[in-house]
Amino acid sequence: MAYTHKNLKQVKDSAPDFGFGERQEARFATSDMDAENTGLSYHVVRPEQRQGFGHRHENAEEIYVVLSGSGRVKLEDEILEIQTMDALRVAPTITRAFEAGPEGLELLAFGPHHDGDGEMVQDFWTD
């Protein structure tokens, strides 16, 4: 098919499957969009919450766009403040995780799709 049209809120929220439904939504839309080479995910981090784990990739560079809200992102040992309409490129091997401010954080992630390329990093952001 030449195109796929999908509302991202109709994509399955995977966060509850991993025990993180209280903290966030995580909607991985790549297969729903019939994408072969591009990855797309939609994330909502609830107010004053932090994603349940960090993650990194072996090969996939990602770009994140903050749609609404504000918060912080931890990139290895560095923490940056982020806000609506900020765009952030992250190299593959950099471990990252997001934290929402008082109004929550809504963002999109774009990057190439490589099966088996992602790695979850438990206990990445503790303080």
GROMACS elastic network, one bead per residue, 0.5 to 0.9 nm:
[ bonds ]
;  ai    aj funct       b0    kb
    1     4     6  0.74059   500
    1    34     6  0.88378   500
    3    33     6  0.83948   500
    3    34     6  0.85379   500
    4    32     6  0.83449   500
    4    33     6  0.55912   500
    4    34     6  0.68618   500
    4    35     6  0.87034   500
    5    33     6  0.71483   500
    6     9     6  0.85725   500
    6    10     6  0.72863   500
    6    11     6  0.80292   500
    6    29     6  0.88176   500
    6    32     6  0.75101   500
    6    33     6  0.68784   500
    7    10     6  0.55019   500
    7    11     6  0.72939   500
    8    11     6  0.52929   500
    8    12     6  0.86568   500
    8    27     6  0.72516   500
    8    28     6  0.87971   500
    8    29     6  0.70759   500
    8    41     6  0.84377   500
    8    42     6  0.69262   500
    9    12     6  0.77759   500
    9    13     6  0.82823   500
    9    27     6  0.77919   500
    9    42     6  0.84998   500
   10    13     6  0.85526   500
   10    27     6  0.87593   500
   11    27     6  0.57703   500
   11    28     6  0.71068   500
   11    29     6  0.61947   500
   11    32     6  0.69517   500
   11    42     6  0.89685   500
   12    26     6  0.81286   500
   12    27     6  0.57585   500
   12    28     6  0.74693   500
   12    29     6  0.82388   500
   13    16     6  0.70153   500
   13    17     6  0.82127   500
   13    21     6  0.84441   500
   13    25     6  0.57643   500
   13    26     6  0.52791   500
   13    28     6  0.77158   500
   14    17     6  0.53964   500
   14    18     6  0.70189   500
   14    20     6  0.86316   500
   14    21     6  0.81919   500
   14    25     6  0.70542   500
   14    26     6  0.54245   500
   14    27     6  0.60847   500
   14    28     6  0.75903   500
   15    18     6  0.54664   500
   15    19     6  0.64465   500
   15    22     6  0.84605   500
   15    23     6  0.82823   500
   15    24     6  0.64114   500
   15    25     6  0.53912   500
   15    26     6  0.52743   500
   15    27     6  0.79160   500
   16    20     6  0.52604   500
   16    22     6  0.77453   500
   16    24     6  0.85036   500
   16    25     6  0.78975   500
   16    26     6  0.87661   500
   17    20     6  0.74884   500
   17    21     6  0.77905   500
   18    21     6  0.78029   500
   18    52     6  0.89764   500
   19    22     6  0.78408   500
   19    23     6  0.89922   500
   19    52     6  0.85980   500
   20    23     6  0.54451   500
   20    24     6  0.62009   500
   20    25     6  0.79197   500
   20    51     6  0.78679   500
   20    52     6  0.61985   500
   21    24     6  0.54609   500
   21    25     6  0.63668   500
   21    26     6  0.87503   500
   22    25     6  0.84873   500
   22    46     6  0.78072   500
   22    49     6  0.88530   500
   23    44     6  0.86029   500
   23    45     6  0.61283   500
   23    46     6  0.55115   500
   23    47     6  0.83526   500
   23    48     6  0.88787   500
   23    49     6  0.56940   500
   23    50     6  0.67234   500
   23    51     6  0.65798   500
   23    52     6  0.72587   500
   24    43     6  0.71574   500
   24    44     6  0.53955   500
   24    46     6  0.54684   500
   24    49     6  0.77554   500
   24    50     6  0.80005   500
   24    51     6  0.66196   500
   24    52     6  0.81916   500
   25    42     6  0.78647   500
   25    43     6  0.54548   500
   25    45     6  0.65081   500
   25    46     6  0.81106   500
   26    41     6  0.71304   500
   26    42     6  0.60423   500
   26    44     6  0.67592   500
   26    45     6  0.86420   500
   27    40     6  0.86661   500
   27    41     6  0.55032   500
   27    42     6  0.50568   500
   27    43     6  0.62941   500
   27    44     6  0.88486   500
   28    31     6  0.78242   500
   28    32     6  0.81001   500
   28    39     6  0.80759   500
   28    40     6  0.63229   500
   28    42     6  0.65159   500
   28    43     6  0.85719   500
   29    32     6  0.50192   500
   29    33     6  0.59388   500
   29    34     6  0.85738   500
   29    35     6  0.85817   500
   29    39     6  0.73928   500
   29    40     6  0.54312   500
   29    41     6  0.53818   500
   29    42     6  0.74860   500
   30    33     6  0.53082   500
   30    34     6  0.64107   500
   30    35     6  0.53882   500
   30    36     6  0.77978   500
   30    37     6  0.88386   500
   30    38     6  0.70020   500
   30    39     6  0.50347   500
   30    40     6  0.53004   500
   30    41     6  0.71488   500
   30   113     6  0.78249   500
   31    35     6  0.59489   500
   31    36     6  0.79779   500
   31    39     6  0.85428   500
   32    35     6  0.76962   500
   33    36     6  0.89281   500
   33    40     6  0.84509   500
   35    38     6  0.57774   500
   35    39     6  0.70658   500
   35    40     6  0.86673   500
   35   113     6  0.84553   500
   36    39     6  0.81591   500
   36   112     6  0.88593   500
   36   113     6  0.72700   500
   37   111     6  0.85670   500
   37   112     6  0.55771   500
   37   113     6  0.53468   500
   37   114     6  0.77684   500
   38   110     6  0.72059   500
   38   111     6  0.57522   500
   38   113     6  0.51748   500
   38   114     6  0.87983   500
   39    62     6  0.87967   500
   39   109     6  0.77921   500
   39   110     6  0.55426   500
   39   112     6  0.52218   500
   39   114     6  0.84443   500
   40   108     6  0.71550   500
   40   109     6  0.56453   500
   40   111     6  0.67336   500
   40   112     6  0.85629   500
   40   113     6  0.84883   500
   41   107     6  0.84440   500
   41   108     6  0.57614   500
   41   109     6  0.51536   500
   41   110     6  0.67929   500
   42   106     6  0.76369   500
   42   107     6  0.59761   500
   42   109     6  0.64595   500
   43   105     6  0.80137   500
   43   106     6  0.57680   500
   43   107     6  0.52875   500
   43   108     6  0.62579   500
   43   109     6  0.79033   500
   44   100     6  0.86737   500
   44   104     6  0.73342   500
   44   105     6  0.56549   500
   44   107     6  0.64713   500
   44   108     6  0.89338   500
   45    48     6  0.82128   500
   45    49     6  0.62989   500
   45    50     6  0.67238   500
   45    51     6  0.66628   500
   45    98     6  0.76360   500
   45    99     6  0.68665   500
   45   100     6  0.56797   500
   45   101     6  0.89412   500
   45   104     6  0.57830   500
   45   105     6  0.50902   500
   45   106     6  0.64354   500
   45   107     6  0.85728   500
   46    49     6  0.54548   500
   46    50     6  0.78616   500
   46    51     6  0.89639   500
   46    99     6  0.86164   500
   46   100     6  0.63768   500
   46   101     6  0.84276   500
   46   102     6  0.85710   500
   46   103     6  0.78657   500
   46   105     6  0.66473   500
   46   106     6  0.86085   500
   47    50     6  0.86573   500
   47    69     6  0.89200   500
   47    99     6  0.85372   500
   47   100     6  0.54259   500
   47   101     6  0.56668   500
   47   103     6  0.52594   500
   47   105     6  0.71108   500
   48    71     6  0.83795   500
   48    99     6  0.70712   500
   48   100     6  0.51653   500
   48   101     6  0.50837   500
   48   102     6  0.53605   500
   48   103     6  0.77695   500
   48   104     6  0.66786   500
   49    52     6  0.88499   500
   49    98     6  0.87543   500
   49    99     6  0.57940   500
   49   100     6  0.54996   500
   49   101     6  0.76067   500
   49   102     6  0.88038   500
   49   104     6  0.77937   500
   50    53     6  0.83301   500
   50    97     6  0.76279   500
   50    98     6  0.59344   500
   50   100     6  0.62240   500
   50   125     6  0.85110   500
   51    54     6  0.73139   500
   51    97     6  0.61378   500
   51    98     6  0.57188   500
   51    99     6  0.62542   500
   51   100     6  0.85623   500
   51   125     6  0.89737   500
   52    97     6  0.82920   500
   52   122     6  0.78085   500
   52   123     6  0.81933   500
   52   124     6  0.89409   500
   52   125     6  0.88968   500
   53    96     6  0.86488   500
   53    97     6  0.66722   500
   53   120     6  0.65230   500
   53   121     6  0.57650   500
   53   122     6  0.50545   500
   53   123     6  0.63096   500
   53   124     6  0.61906   500
   53   125     6  0.75073   500
   54    74     6  0.86031   500
   54    95     6  0.60496   500
   54    96     6  0.51809   500
   54    98     6  0.81653   500
   54   119     6  0.84993   500
   54   120     6  0.59087   500
   54   122     6  0.64042   500
   54   123     6  0.76168   500
   54   124     6  0.54971   500
   54   125     6  0.73112   500
   55    94     6  0.81421   500
   55    95     6  0.52339   500
   55    96     6  0.56013   500
   55    97     6  0.68293   500
   55   118     6  0.68634   500
   55   119     6  0.54459   500
   55   121     6  0.52556   500
   55   122     6  0.83394   500
   55   124     6  0.85106   500
   56    60     6  0.85961   500
   56    91     6  0.87264   500
   56    92     6  0.61850   500
   56    93     6  0.55010   500
   56    94     6  0.57135   500
   56    96     6  0.65329   500
   56   117     6  0.84287   500
   56   118     6  0.58422   500
   56   119     6  0.54319   500
   56   120     6  0.68188   500
   56   121     6  0.76190   500
   57    60     6  0.56219   500
   57    61     6  0.76029   500
   57    91     6  0.83148   500
   57    93     6  0.53838   500
   57    94     6  0.75437   500
   57    95     6  0.79864   500
   57   117     6  0.54389   500
   57   119     6  0.60677   500
   57   120     6  0.89810   500
   58    61     6  0.87974   500
   58    92     6  0.55814   500
   58    93     6  0.57054   500
   58   117     6  0.56609   500
   58   118     6  0.69120   500
   58   119     6  0.81654   500
   59    91     6  0.84967   500
   59    92     6  0.53864   500
   59    93     6  0.75290   500
   59   112     6  0.85698   500
   59   114     6  0.76516   500
   59   117     6  0.66516   500
   59   118     6  0.86754   500
   60    91     6  0.74612   500
   60    92     6  0.50337   500
   60    93     6  0.84034   500
   60   111     6  0.62767   500
   60   112     6  0.56692   500
   60   113     6  0.69993   500
   60   114     6  0.70617   500
   60   117     6  0.71990   500
   60   118     6  0.81888   500
   61    89     6  0.72989   500
   61    90     6  0.59157   500
   61    93     6  0.84228   500
   61   110     6  0.85076   500
   61   111     6  0.58400   500
   61   112     6  0.70388   500
   62    88     6  0.82101   500
   62    89     6  0.57770   500
   62    90     6  0.53737   500
   62    91     6  0.67672   500
   62    92     6  0.71834   500
   62   109     6  0.64769   500
   62   110     6  0.54772   500
   62   112     6  0.75242   500
   63    87     6  0.68091   500
   63    88     6  0.55018   500
   63    90     6  0.62633   500
   63    91     6  0.89248   500
   63   108     6  0.81399   500
   63   109     6  0.56224   500
   63   110     6  0.51769   500
   63   111     6  0.63670   500
   64    86     6  0.80998   500
   64    87     6  0.55473   500
   64    88     6  0.51267   500
   64    89     6  0.64397   500
   64    90     6  0.80429   500
   64   107     6  0.65941   500
   64   108     6  0.55271   500
   64   110     6  0.64169   500
   64   111     6  0.89331   500
   65    84     6  0.80630   500
   65    85     6  0.61930   500
   65    86     6  0.58017   500
   65    88     6  0.65550   500
   65   106     6  0.86196   500
   65   107     6  0.54465   500
   65   108     6  0.52591   500
   65   109     6  0.65851   500
   65   110     6  0.84853   500
   66    69     6  0.73974   500
   66    70     6  0.76899   500
   66    82     6  0.76184   500
   66    83     6  0.63969   500
   66    84     6  0.50218   500
   66    85     6  0.50571   500
   66    86     6  0.54526   500
   66    87     6  0.65532   500
   66    88     6  0.86314   500
   66   105     6  0.72589   500
   66   106     6  0.59609   500
   66   108     6  0.66324   500
   67    83     6  0.84117   500
   67    84     6  0.54776   500
   67    85     6  0.57671   500
   67    86     6  0.81366   500
   67   105     6  0.77844   500
   67   106     6  0.53903   500
   67   107     6  0.51444   500
   67   108     6  0.71680   500
   68    83     6  0.72559   500
   68    85     6  0.72996   500
   68   103     6  0.86237   500
   68   104     6  0.78726   500
   68   105     6  0.59489   500
   68   106     6  0.51693   500
   68   107     6  0.71105   500
   69    82     6  0.86815   500
   69    83     6  0.61013   500
   69    84     6  0.56864   500
   69   100     6  0.75500   500
   69   101     6  0.71161   500
   69   102     6  0.81597   500
   69   103     6  0.55676   500
   69   104     6  0.53527   500
   69   106     6  0.63309   500
   69   107     6  0.88633   500
   70    81     6  0.76742   500
   70    82     6  0.55433   500
   70    84     6  0.61776   500
   70    99     6  0.85603   500
   70   100     6  0.61110   500
   70   101     6  0.53781   500
   70   102     6  0.78988   500
   70   103     6  0.70770   500
   70   104     6  0.65940   500
   70   105     6  0.54429   500
   70   106     6  0.81960   500
   71    80     6  0.85104   500
   71    81     6  0.59177   500
   71    82     6  0.53885   500
   71    83     6  0.64895   500
   71    98     6  0.73851   500
   71    99     6  0.54812   500
   71   102     6  0.80633   500
   71   103     6  0.87355   500
   71   104     6  0.74724   500
   71   105     6  0.64991   500
   72    79     6  0.65475   500
   72    80     6  0.54354   500
   72    82     6  0.54233   500
   72    83     6  0.83409   500
   72    97     6  0.85799   500
   72    98     6  0.58809   500
   72    99     6  0.51275   500
   72   100     6  0.65284   500
   72   101     6  0.75131   500
   73    78     6  0.82691   500
   73    79     6  0.56181   500
   73    80     6  0.53994   500
   73    81     6  0.66623   500
   73    82     6  0.70619   500
   73    96     6  0.68859   500
   73    97     6  0.56947   500
   73    99     6  0.61144   500
   73   100     6  0.87537   500
   74    77     6  0.67759   500
   74    78     6  0.56800   500
   74    80     6  0.65419   500
   74    95     6  0.79179   500
   74    96     6  0.54554   500
   74    97     6  0.54325   500
   74    98     6  0.64363   500
   74    99     6  0.81713   500
   74   124     6  0.89783   500
   74   125     6  0.74260   500
   75    78     6  0.51924   500
   75    79     6  0.62168   500
   75    80     6  0.79245   500
   75    90     6  0.82518   500
   75    94     6  0.63337   500
   75    95     6  0.57703   500
   75    97     6  0.70898   500
   76    79     6  0.81745   500
   76    94     6  0.61118   500
   76    95     6  0.53075   500
   76    96     6  0.64436   500
   76   124     6  0.85711   500
   82    85     6  0.87328   500
   82    86     6  0.63399   500
   82    87     6  0.86952   500
   82    88     6  0.89245   500
   83    86     6  0.57207   500
   83   105     6  0.83426   500
   84    87     6  0.88610   500
   84   105     6  0.85136   500
   84   106     6  0.85631   500
   84   107     6  0.88383   500
   90    93     6  0.84257   500
   90    94     6  0.67127   500
   90    95     6  0.88145   500
   90    96     6  0.81950   500
   91    94     6  0.58077   500
   92    95     6  0.81858   500
   95   120     6  0.88641   500
   95   121     6  0.76072   500
   95   124     6  0.81688   500
   96   121     6  0.89341   500
   96   124     6  0.83614   500
   97   124     6  0.79260   500
   97   125     6  0.74933   500
   98   105     6  0.84719   500
   99   104     6  0.84541   500
   99   105     6  0.75967   500
  100   103     6  0.73443   500
  100   106     6  0.85461   500
  101   104     6  0.53762   500
  101   105     6  0.68705   500
  102   105     6  0.87279   500
  113   117     6  0.80935   500
  114   117     6  0.54522   500
  114   118     6  0.82311   500
  115   118     6  0.79987   500
  116   119     6  0.81142   500
  121   124     6  0.58774   500
  122   125     6  0.84243   500
  123   126     6  0.62630   500
